[in-house]
């Protein structure tokens, strides 16, 4: 992932807060077996210190690729929007001369994958995931000897991804003048399609932190 200086994260706390703010779905990318393309799996995840926790169905073909190469990448993307060219045109140029772009936040985790197959270890992984996704506890106990989860554990495998590197990008035209960024955020809020509103929030948050861009 190419990151311009003005798109770089403002520190670990920025991307960690962004992930914690409900961005818990991403794509697991695994090197393909010889002669095959990479395998990409969309899935929810949870965090555990310097690890990402995932579970997938046992029949998933991704397992052979992971067993062949445990180096994987997990990517989370959100708060994205298409920015039309006229919104980015300079004041002294025709609107049609503006160049469109995409705004988005993305965090990529380079990881070493560890497969979790022992029943109690898988149960504990599910407990951690349910504590995140169903914090009210409105689910049956996850125990290896109790239904409904006990009999289902054999049908899944867990993944504990040890994070070895994190690359974070927040692409919101931070190198543009303050007036331009404020105007685009207003236009996004007014348009209100898809993720326009959260995209505008990210742009204004970065604007408050950075102000005028200084190389």
C-alpha positions as CSV (number, residue, x, y, z in Angstrom):
1,X,0.0,0.0,0.0
2,X,1.5,3.3,-1.2
3,X,1.3,6.0,1.4
4,X,2.0,9.7,0.7
5,X,3.4,11.7,3.6
6,X,0.2,13.6,4.0
7,X,-1.8,10.4,4.1
8,X,0.2,8.8,6.8
9,X,-1.2,7.9,10.2
10,X,-0.7,10.4,13.0
11,X,0.5,7.6,15.3
12,X,-0.5,4.3,16.6
13,X,-3.3,5.8,18.7
14,X,-5.1,7.0,15.5
15,X,-5.4,3.7,13.7
16,X,-6.0,1.8,16.9
17,X,-8.9,4.1,17.8
18,X,-10.2,3.8,14.3
19,X,-10.1,0.0,14.4
20,X,-11.8,0.0,17.9
21,X,-14.6,2.3,16.5
22,X,-16.5,-0.5,14.9
23,X,-14.1,-1.3,12.1
24,X,-13.9,-5.1,12.7
25,X,-14.4,-6.6,9.2
26,X,-11.7,-7.1,6.7
27,X,-10.0,-9.3,4.2
28,X,-7.4,-12.0,4.9
29,X,-4.9,-12.3,2.0
30,X,-2.9,-15.5,1.8
31,X,-0.1,-16.3,-0.7
32,X,-1.4,-18.9,-3.2
33,X,-0.2,-22.4,-3.7
34,X,2.4,-22.8,-6.5
35,X,0.6,-22.0,-9.8
36,X,-2.4,-20.5,-8.1
37,X,-3.4,-16.9,-7.4
38,X,-3.5,-15.5,-3.8
39,X,-6.5,-16.4,-1.7
40,X,-8.6,-13.6,-0.2
41,X,-11.2,-14.2,2.5
42,X,-13.6,-11.6,3.9
43,X,-14.3,-12.0,7.6
44,X,-14.9,-10.4,10.9
45,X,-12.1,-10.3,13.4
46,X,-11.3,-9.3,17.0
47,X,-8.0,-8.1,18.5
48,X,-6.1,-9.6,21.4
49,X,-3.0,-7.6,22.3
50,X,-0.7,-8.0,19.2
51,X,-2.9,-10.6,17.6
52,X,-6.0,-10.8,15.4
53,X,-8.4,-13.6,16.1
54,X,-10.4,-15.2,13.3
55,X,-12.3,-18.4,12.8
56,X,-13.3,-20.0,9.4
57,X,-15.1,-23.1,8.2
58,X,-12.9,-26.2,8.1
59,X,-13.8,-26.9,4.4
60,X,-12.4,-23.4,3.4
61,X,-9.7,-23.9,0.8
62,X,-7.6,-21.2,2.4
63,X,-6.1,-23.6,5.0
64,X,-3.9,-25.4,2.5
65,X,-2.4,-22.0,1.4
66,X,-1.8,-21.0,5.1
67,X,-0.1,-24.3,5.8
68,X,2.1,-23.7,2.8
69,X,3.0,-20.1,3.8
70,X,2.1,-18.6,7.2
71,X,2.9,-15.0,6.2
72,X,-0.4,-13.3,5.6
73,X,-1.9,-9.8,5.3
74,X,-5.1,-8.6,6.9
75,X,-6.7,-5.4,5.5
76,X,-9.4,-3.3,6.9
77,X,-10.9,-0.5,4.7
78,X,-13.6,2.0,5.6
79,X,-14.9,5.6,5.6
80,X,-14.5,5.8,1.9
81,X,-16.1,7.9,-0.8
82,X,-15.6,9.0,-4.4
83,X,-14.8,12.6,-4.8
84,X,-15.9,14.1,-8.1
85,X,-13.5,16.2,-10.1
86,X,-15.5,19.5,-9.9
87,X,-15.2,19.3,-6.1
88,X,-11.4,19.4,-6.4
89,X,-11.0,22.1,-9.1
90,X,-8.9,25.1,-8.2
91,X,-10.7,28.4,-7.9
92,X,-9.2,29.8,-11.0
93,X,-9.9,26.8,-13.3
94,X,-13.1,25.4,-14.9
95,X,-14.8,22.9,-12.6
96,X,-14.4,20.2,-15.3
97,X,-10.6,20.5,-15.0
98,X,-10.8,19.1,-11.4
99,X,-9.3,15.7,-11.0
100,X,-11.4,13.2,-9.1
101,X,-10.0,10.9,-6.3
102,X,-11.0,8.5,-3.7
103,X,-11.0,9.1,0.1
104,X,-10.6,6.2,2.4
105,X,-9.0,4.9,5.6
106,X,-7.1,1.6,5.4
107,X,-5.1,-0.4,7.9
108,X,-3.0,-3.4,6.8
109,X,-1.6,-5.9,9.2
110,X,1.3,-8.1,8.2
111,X,1.0,-11.2,10.3
112,X,2.3,-14.7,11.0
113,X,-0.6,-17.1,11.1
114,X,-1.0,-19.7,13.7
115,X,-3.8,-22.3,13.2
116,X,-5.9,-23.1,16.3
117,X,-7.3,-26.7,16.2
118,X,-7.5,-27.8,19.8
119,X,-11.1,-27.8,20.9
120,X,-10.8,-25.8,24.1
121,X,-8.5,-23.3,22.4
122,X,-11.1,-22.8,19.7
123,X,-13.8,-22.4,22.3
124,X,-11.8,-19.7,24.0
125,X,-11.3,-17.9,20.7
126,X,-15.1,-17.9,20.1
127,X,-15.6,-16.6,23.7
128,X,-13.4,-13.7,23.0
129,X,-15.1,-13.0,19.7
130,X,-18.6,-13.2,21.2
131,X,-17.5,-10.9,24.1
132,X,-16.7,-8.3,21.4
133,X,-19.7,-8.8,19.0
134,X,-22.3,-9.7,21.6
135,X,-21.1,-7.9,24.8
136,X,-24.6,-8.3,26.4
137,X,-23.9,-12.0,26.7
138,X,-27.1,-13.0,25.0
139,X,-25.8,-16.4,23.8
140,X,-25.4,-19.9,25.0
141,X,-22.1,-20.8,26.9
142,X,-19.3,-21.7,24.5
143,X,-18.1,-25.1,26.0
144,X,-16.7,-28.1,24.3
145,X,-19.1,-30.4,26.0
146,X,-22.3,-28.4,25.7
147,X,-24.7,-27.6,22.8
148,X,-24.9,-25.7,20.6
149,X,-21.3,-24.7,20.2
150,X,-19.7,-27.9,21.5
151,X,-20.9,-30.0,18.5
152,X,-20.0,-27.3,16.0
153,X,-16.3,-26.8,17.0
154,X,-15.2,-29.7,14.8
155,X,-16.5,-27.8,11.8
156,X,-14.3,-24.7,12.2
157,X,-10.6,-23.9,12.7
158,X,-9.2,-20.8,14.4
159,X,-6.5,-18.4,13.4
160,X,-4.4,-16.4,15.7
161,X,-2.5,-13.8,13.6
162,X,0.6,-12.5,15.2
163,X,1.0,-8.9,14.0
164,X,4.5,-8.2,12.8
165,X,3.9,-4.8,11.0
166,X,1.1,-2.3,10.7
167,X,0.7,0.2,7.8
168,X,-2.1,2.7,8.1
169,X,-3.4,5.2,5.6
170,X,-5.9,8.0,5.9
171,X,-6.4,9.5,2.5
172,X,-8.4,12.7,2.8
173,X,-6.6,15.4,0.8
174,X,-4.7,16.6,3.9
175,X,-2.2,18.4,1.7
176,X,-4.9,20.6,0.2
177,X,-5.8,24.1,1.7
178,X,-8.0,24.1,4.8
179,X,-10.8,25.8,2.8
180,X,-10.8,23.1,0.2
181,X,-11.0,20.3,2.8
182,X,-13.8,22.0,4.7
183,X,-15.7,22.5,1.4
184,X,-15.4,18.9,0.4
185,X,-16.5,17.7,3.9
186,X,-19.6,19.9,3.6
187,X,-20.4,18.5,0.1
188,X,-20.0,15.0,1.4
189,X,-22.4,15.6,4.3
190,X,-24.9,17.2,1.9
191,X,-24.7,14.4,-0.6
192,X,-25.1,11.8,2.2
193,X,-24.7,8.7,0.1
194,X,-23.1,5.4,1.3
195,X,-20.2,6.3,3.7
196,X,-20.2,10.0,2.8
197,X,-21.0,11.2,6.3
198,X,-18.4,9.1,8.1
199,X,-15.9,10.1,5.4
200,X,-16.6,13.7,6.1
201,X,-16.1,13.1,9.8
202,X,-12.7,11.6,9.2
203,X,-11.7,14.5,7.0
204,X,-12.7,17.1,9.6
205,X,-11.0,15.1,12.4
206,X,-7.8,15.1,10.5
207,X,-8.2,18.7,9.6
208,X,-8.5,19.6,13.3
209,X,-5.4,17.6,14.1
210,X,-3.2,18.7,11.1
211,X,-4.5,22.2,10.1
212,X,-2.6,23.5,7.1
213,X,-0.3,20.8,5.7
214,X,3.4,21.4,6.5
215,X,5.9,19.0,4.8
